[in-house]
Amino acid sequence: MLDRFSDDSYQARCACMRSSPFLVGTREHVEAVLADLAWRQIETGRWRCPVCFERARTEKPPPENKTKARKTVLLVEDDFDAREIYRATLQHAGYRVIEAPTLKDARSAVRAFVPDVVVLDCRLPDGDGLDLVNAWRDTKMGRVPVIVVSAHRERPDVDAAALAGADLFVPKPCPGNVLAAHIDRVITSGMPTRRVRAPT
């Protein structure tokens, strides 16, 4: 999509999270530059980078996988754009996706069902996503793999995710297809998730 930062400053973002440089000028000028860079406009306001456009043009749709289609991902993410990208990519990969933009929504979701994997952002409007992992430790959710996807990639954040019991820490930006590959791996590994208790 084409994000407007000021009257004459724009940035294009593809669904794979690749970004163009900041471009200055009128919208028509910016779109002309993107076309020169081989970006393709797939609909009004939405652009696709050359890599994704070529992949979408040449790739065959994946065969239907009935086993994977039964797998459910709980996507706990407050950023609308990221949630939209991940949902579309994971659904295309054959997963059922339940979205929860807040801690409250995530708690309500797991009262109704147990997902096969949780994709979790740490910074949410109503608290720290890692509080969920700690709360789930000794419940039916305790053996569900948790993948933390966060823009906060400093060592203390990674350590906090590990101590809370997350199975994998993935820094943002994370393309949707890469996230799908991580989910495939944790679901098919067959290994029980580890829950490391933080020292008290």
Stockholm file with secondary structure:
# STOCKHOLM 1.0

chainA/1-200         MLDRFSDDSYQARCACMRSSPFLVGTREHVEAVLADLAWRQIETGRWRCPVCFERARTEKPPPENKTKARKTVLLVEDDFDAREIYRATLQHAGYRVIEAPTLKDARSAVRAFVPDVVVLDCRLPDGDGLDLVNAWRDTKMGRVPVIVVSAHRERPDVDAAALAGADLFVPKPCPGNVLAAHIDRVITSGMPTRRVRAPT
#=GR chainA/1-200 SS CEEEEETTEEEEBCTTCCBCCCEESCHHHHHHHHHHTTCEEEETTEEECHHHHHHHHHCCCCCCCHHHHTCEEEEECCCHHHHHHHHHHHHHTTCEEEEESSHHHHHHHHHHCCCSEEEECSEETTEETHHHHHHHTTSGGGGSCEEEEESCCSHHHHHHHHHHTCSEEEESSCCHHHHHHHHHHHHHTCCCCCCCCCCC
#=GC SS_cons         CEEEEETTEEEEBCTTCCBCCCEESCHHHHHHHHHHTTCEEEETTEEECHHHHHHHHHCCCCCCCHHHHTCEEEEECCCHHHHHHHHHHHHHTTCEEEEESSHHHHHHHHHHCCCSEEEECSEETTEETHHHHHHHTTSGGGGSCEEEEESCCSHHHHHHHHHHTCSEEEESSCCHHHHHHHHHHHHHTCCCCCCCCCCC
//
